[in-house]
Amino acid sequence: MAQDWNIKSRSHFCSVCAKPLVDRAPVVSALKETPEGYERYDAHPECWKAMERDWQPFSQWDGVYLAPVKEEKKEPLKKEDAGEILRKLVALEDPAMKNVVYVLAVMLERSKILVERDAKTLDDGSIRRVYEDRKNGDTFIILDPRLRLENLAEVQQQVVALLSGTKTFGEVSAAEAEVESREQASQEARTTNGDGPKQA
């Protein structure tokens, strides 16, 4: 089964014909789910239509290819840090950080850095949200932990602590493990009482 979260970089060449993608031209992007993880395709629309395949994309969207350019103006430091922290968290693959990863992705979406391209509910009921970096086209597959409202403020505080540098990944992971433990206890209590969850 594919990972709970993942990053896939946008290609600069068509995945079908191998010719370079053209700056500001339409591009079709798709994710294929494999036992080893997600495989990304970026193709000219006409190549994608003509491509013969015996599989259905996990996710597919139309976009515009933007060729890499030299940085002339830097984004505010906080936004850069948030994106870099998200990449590091995804690379860590620490299950205890799933709430932090999700909240950070939502923050970056609200800051117009990421755009949500798709949301998939899997057979086990879990939701994977597909985000794309507006600037470089990288794809982030993020697990939606269905965070409860009463835990949201605490997770946001952990994200702020990471952004400000007042806490390390290890410290936040330990704190999040405590949140997860309380969430499980609360869920067991709700199951016993027959109450439904309130989702963030």
Buried (B, 14 or more C-beta within 10 A) or exposed (E): EBEBBBBBEBBEEBBBEEEEBEEEEEBBBBBBBEEEBBBBBBBBEEBBEEBEEEEEBBBBBEBEBBEEEEEEEEBEEEBEBBBEBBBEBBEBEBBBBBBBBBBBBBBBBEBEBBBBBBEBEEEEEEBBBBBBBBBEBBBBBBBBBBBBEEBEEBBBEBBEBBBEEEBEBEEBBEBBBEBBEBBEEBEEEBEEEEEEEEEB
